[in-house]
């Protein structure tokens, strides 16, 4: 069956149906990862986004539930060039297109993903739709333009759990950490548990008193979808933790919320950072780490900028040399820091995993 990708600016690309048949709309973004498509698709931060894979050959390792980063595919749609006909991995339990069809994820294959990526880079991320079968382009374009933009979208309530949960440490328990789950990836929790952390998963509706009442040693604010500027209640949660001087680690959306709590602003990027091959510079050491990203918003600031906040001094600790985007911030008078990228990256790279050791060191100092 044919399928058509329709962009907000009127661009249309004809291909073949891939995954489920039907229609879907969302923000079209490109991901530059050569591997890890399953982790990408099941990352809750891709909620309401149509993901375009820049790697031309997708699906060669099939699908296995062990690699899911959540309980379902969150991407609104999938755009690929040349999917594998059959997986070539002993771990595969099904094919990628079969799993997309099972979960109702509409996709398109056989389009010029390179040309579409260049268009997004030139004009910025935009709304789009994938439509299976014969399509009236004018009607499809009107549907795309009527869909909600990502700017102003508060989406954490769609992906956050409804009730708290406690997950034991792997081995002896050294610390207890509350994770504000705004779309938390499973490997983030595993990284903590491997370091002897008992994890208390909290829904996004939790107040700042809840982790304190549980007597935890620290708080981690997770990744998640949507516009951070629309999440004022979550900023207040972070401020409450900062006032209590409990060690805090913000990851991706959590980093953006920390920035806002410190008085910084956020903005919509032209096309964002998404992939597993993005360099980040540590301003203190000059060390460059290759990291995984998934963000279309960022904190406004300059590399190594120092500034005053309601909680004492703070500074920008990391930046992306490609475009000078702020990638990390740290408080100097209270135990809190955040990074825009993903130190829990699965399927890699693993250059930034040591940030979890840094966080657990803060927990030990407080105890």
PyMOL commands that set and color helices and strands:
alter all, ss='L'
color gray80, all
select helices_A, chain A and resi 37-41+44-46+65-67+96-102+113-123+137-146+156-159+186-194+208-213+228-230+232-244+253-261+354-366
alter helices_A, ss='H'
color red, helices_A
select strands_A, chain A and resi 2-7+12-19+23-31+49-53+57-58+77-79+82-83+106-109+126-132+165-167+175-180+197-202+218-221+247-251+266-282+288-299+306-309+312-319+326-331+336-339
alter strands_A, ss='S'
color yellow, strands_A
deselect
rebuild
show_as cartoon
